[in-house]
Amino acid sequence: MGSVPNETKDISPHDTAYSVAVVGGGIGGLCLAIGLMKHKHIDVQIYEAAPSFGEIGAGISIGPNAQRALELIAPGAAQAFKDRATPNLWTSHANTFSHFWSCYGDASGQLIAEQRNRSGMQSVHRARFLDGLVTLIPPQRAHFGKRLIKLEHNETEEVGCVMHFKDGTSASADAVIGADGIHSAVRKYLLGENHPATNPQFTGTAAYRGIVSMDAAVERLGPEFAQNAVVLCGPGAAIMGYPIEHGELLNIVVMDFEAGDTWPHEKWIVPADYKFLQEKIKGWWDPAQGMIELINTPDLATWGMFDSPPAPYYNKGPVAIMGDAAHATTPYQGQGAAQAVEDALVLETLFGNCKTADQIPIALTAYNQVRLPRSQRTVTTSRESGQLLGMKLPGVGSDVKKMKSKFETRMHWLWNRDLVSQSLAAVRLFEEAL
């Protein structure tokens, strides 16, 4: 097994060479903090806007690339995921990420493709995973109620970055990493309030999410479709289902790829119109009808799907962004959290090799050079995946043979990336620039 170079033996464990502030305590931010705590020369502090660590949303998939990144960051981070992960429940589906089915027209009920990888579908409830990561963070490193409203950088000061929070307090650090999500204040600082890439953009898609008991799912869908990851594809929409919570629940997501050019609501999450969903999949194969029926609850909501326009850079001096703050993406490849964890790995590796505060801008420039192209390509290809799922991809449409060809290979570049080599490339760029 390869490893990432993080030599810190030339620095006394009692010394602190510089400080790093992580703004945001989601999955990416906590993974970065956990990685940085390995390096005795770094004082890392987390500033979270909420009163406590927490995540919204339900199930997420963690692909082989993210699982490998967690292992490289820290055994405890990898174990936090493993203890809470749910695979496909059938052993015959152990290496299957998902089965894709056609649900409409002459091909209705036809298996389009099976995506396979070395770990298959591994899903986790987002909040449960975060809970596991939190146990690895010493309480004295976490600061809550710290919503960032202003960030200043003064190169002439001993500690150059000053963060001002909504509660009237402030804090300083040698480096600031924005892991503060799609509405990132750190991104606004980096790009400017009026830059065209500062604010998220609507993708023309919407999602309807529900979590149902596995017993109810098996009764309506049958064991295979309830207990294993499936994606049901049709014109302009798709329905995804996969087990979570060690098979006690089924996570269902309905994706509407024809939600218009603009999001008509002030809030991104609004009450759903179930009759609209029924009309949307009218005439679809029965398993699709069953999934819609299962999520017909009074609290059914519609989520507008937004992503990030491509930022021209991810850092300015000792300030950088990561995760959704840098490259928020649609969920159609299951790579949102995965790319944040990859960011965390590259960043903690670079900081591990960065010995003094004056080297921080060089390290973050190397991070930008390595991570920007791959993460922004992920945002673009996720949109393309949505078109493929909704039978709208130009040149493919509803042709199941062409869909099969796309599904079987399109995730390889994401899942199979050599993450040790990715981090080593960043370290080489850093060392060359010293």
Secondary structure, 3 states (H helix, E strand, C coil): CCCCCCCCCCCCCCCCCEEEEEECCCHHHHHHHHHHCCCCCEEEEEEECCCCCCCCCCEEECCHHHHHHHHHHCHHHHHHHHCCCEECCCHHHCCEEEEEEECCHHHCCCEEEEEECCCCCEEEEHHHHHHHHHCCCCHHHEEECCCEEEEEECCCCCCCEEEEECCCCEEEECEEEECCCCCCHHHHHHHCCCCCCCCCEEEEEEEEEEEEEHHHHHHHHCHHHHHCCEEEEECCEEEEEEEEHHHCEEEEEEEECCCCCCCCCCCCEEECCHHHHHHHCCCCCHHHHHHHHHCCCCCCEEEEEEECCCCCCCEECCEEECCHHHHCCCCCCCCHHHHHHHHHHHHHHHHHHCCCHHHHHHHHHHHHHHHHHHHHHHHHHHHHHHHHHCCCCCCCCCCHHHHHHHHHHCCHHHHCCCHHHHHHHHHHHHHHHC
